[in-house]
Amino acid sequence: MSEETLYTYYWVEIENMPLDWDTSICESLDKVRDLLQYLDIYLDDPDIDAKVTIKGIGMTRAAFKEWETLHLKKL
């Protein structure tokens, strides 16, 4: 059985923000930056105790595409 190649993706966990979602997986650091720029209005708000955790994870391209299909199509 051959294994698919693992690539580094970025798991972004978002806590204590008034959003409809709390996790995302980004395929590059550029996408992480774009997400953080989007979240910036919440991160700067002194009334919101926001927390963002970013972890590098190994995923195959097929697994990422499956995650993307299941989670991003709902938006």
C-alpha positions, 0 to 999 in steps of 0.5 A: 500500500502506497501512502500519499505525500503529506503537505503542511497545512495550517489549522487555525482555531478561533476562540471567543469571537462572535463568528459562526465558525471556530476553526479553519484549515489554510493551505499556505501562510498567505492564507493564514495572513489573509484570515488574520487580516479578516479577524483583525477587527475582533482582535483589536476590540478590547471588549472581546477576549479573542484567541487565535491558535495556529498549528501546522498539520500534515494532510494529503491534498485529497484530505484537504480538498475533502475538508474544503468541500465539506466545510467551505461549501456550507458558507 
